[in-house]
Amino acid sequence: MRDHRKLRAFELADQLVMSVYSATRTFPKDEMFGLTSQLRRASVSVASNIVEGCARNSQADFVRFLDMAFGSIREVEYQLTIARRFEYTSGETAERLASQADETARVLAGLIRSLRSSS
């Protein structure tokens, strides 16, 4: 079993969850069950899939959960662009979130590539 807490991808995903929750507190109330919920759930899904993958016994299962995490980070990136276009976040906050999501995606993609090439 792997320890998810030792993975840089998990650290970044966890930090992104905290940032997304903080930023979405200021979203319009009528988005509570819309974009706010979707963005929060997608960000939590990234970290959660990394954790669940680490708990799996086979490397193939681990990579499969990392693939799901990667799909979720791409969802987050898109949803952040929606929030920015509707001006639910300031330019500075939008840039910070986009940068965090991008770094998380890059590190996660690197981990997936590395695991696939080693098998």
C-alpha positions as CSV (number, residue, x, y, z in Angstrom):
1,M,0.0,0.0,0.0
2,R,1.2,3.5,-0.8
3,D,1.0,6.5,1.5
4,H,-0.9,9.2,-0.4
5,R,0.5,11.8,2.0
6,K,4.0,11.3,0.4
7,L,2.8,12.2,-3.1
8,R,3.4,15.7,-4.4
9,A,0.3,15.2,-6.6
10,F,-1.8,14.7,-3.4
11,E,-0.3,17.7,-1.6
12,L,-1.2,19.9,-4.5
13,A,-4.7,18.4,-4.9
14,D,-5.4,18.9,-1.2
15,Q,-4.2,22.5,-1.4
16,L,-6.5,23.1,-4.4
17,V,-9.5,21.8,-2.5
18,M,-8.9,24.3,0.3
19,S,-8.4,27.1,-2.2
20,V,-11.6,26.2,-4.1
21,Y,-13.7,26.0,-1.0
22,S,-12.4,29.4,0.1
23,A,-13.0,31.0,-3.3
24,T,-16.4,29.6,-3.8
25,R,-17.7,31.1,-0.5
26,T,-18.2,34.4,-2.4
27,F,-20.0,32.8,-5.4
28,P,-23.6,34.0,-5.8
29,K,-26.1,32.1,-3.6
30,D,-28.0,31.0,-6.7
31,E,-24.9,29.0,-7.7
32,M,-24.9,27.0,-4.4
33,F,-26.3,23.9,-6.1
34,G,-24.8,24.7,-9.5
35,L,-21.2,25.8,-10.2
36,T,-20.2,26.1,-6.5
37,S,-21.2,22.5,-5.8
38,Q,-19.7,21.1,-9.1
39,L,-16.4,22.9,-8.6
40,R,-16.1,21.7,-5.0
41,R,-17.0,18.1,-5.8
42,A,-14.6,18.0,-8.8
43,S,-11.7,19.3,-6.7
44,V,-12.4,16.9,-3.9
45,S,-12.6,14.1,-6.5
46,V,-9.0,14.8,-7.6
47,A,-7.6,14.3,-4.1
48,S,-10.0,11.5,-3.2
49,N,-9.1,9.4,-6.3
50,I,-5.4,9.8,-5.5
51,V,-6.1,8.5,-2.0
52,E,-8.3,5.6,-3.2
53,G,-5.7,4.6,-5.8
54,C,-3.0,4.5,-3.2
55,A,-5.1,2.1,-1.2
56,R,-5.3,-0.4,-4.1
57,N,-3.0,-3.4,-4.3
58,S,-2.1,-3.4,-8.0
59,Q,-0.3,-0.7,-9.9
60,A,-2.8,-1.0,-12.7
61,D,-5.6,-0.1,-10.2
62,F,-3.5,2.8,-8.9
63,V,-3.0,4.2,-12.4
64,R,-6.7,3.8,-13.1
65,F,-7.6,5.9,-10.1
66,L,-4.9,8.5,-11.1
67,D,-6.5,8.6,-14.5
68,M,-9.9,9.4,-12.9
69,A,-8.2,12.1,-10.8
70,F,-6.7,13.6,-14.0
71,G,-10.1,13.7,-15.5
72,S,-11.4,15.5,-12.5
73,I,-8.6,18.1,-12.5
74,R,-9.5,18.9,-16.1
75,E,-13.1,19.4,-15.0
76,V,-11.9,21.8,-12.3
77,E,-9.8,23.7,-14.9
78,Y,-12.9,24.1,-17.1
79,Q,-15.2,25.1,-14.3
80,L,-12.7,27.7,-13.1
81,T,-12.9,29.3,-16.6
82,I,-16.6,29.5,-16.3
83,A,-16.3,31.1,-12.9
84,R,-13.9,33.6,-14.3
85,R,-16.1,34.5,-17.3
86,F,-19.0,35.1,-15.0
87,E,-16.7,37.2,-12.8
88,Y,-17.5,35.1,-9.7
89,T,-13.8,35.5,-8.8
90,S,-11.4,38.4,-9.0
91,G,-8.7,38.3,-11.6
92,E,-6.1,37.6,-9.0
93,T,-8.0,34.8,-7.4
94,A,-8.8,33.3,-10.8
95,E,-5.2,33.3,-11.8
96,R,-4.1,31.7,-8.5
97,L,-6.7,29.0,-8.8
98,A,-5.8,28.4,-12.5
99,S,-2.1,28.2,-11.6
100,Q,-2.8,25.7,-8.8
101,A,-5.0,23.5,-11.0
102,D,-2.4,23.6,-13.8
103,E,0.5,22.6,-11.5
104,T,-1.7,19.8,-10.0
105,A,-2.5,18.5,-13.5
106,R,1.2,18.7,-14.6
107,V,2.4,16.8,-11.6
108,L,-0.4,14.2,-11.8
109,A,0.3,13.7,-15.5
110,G,4.0,13.2,-14.8
111,L,3.2,10.6,-12.1
112,I,0.9,8.7,-14.5
113,R,3.5,8.8,-17.3
114,S,6.2,7.6,-14.9
115,L,4.1,4.7,-13.6
116,R,3.1,3.6,-17.1
117,S,6.6,3.6,-18.4
118,S,7.8,1.5,-15.4
119,S,5.3,-1.2,-16.0
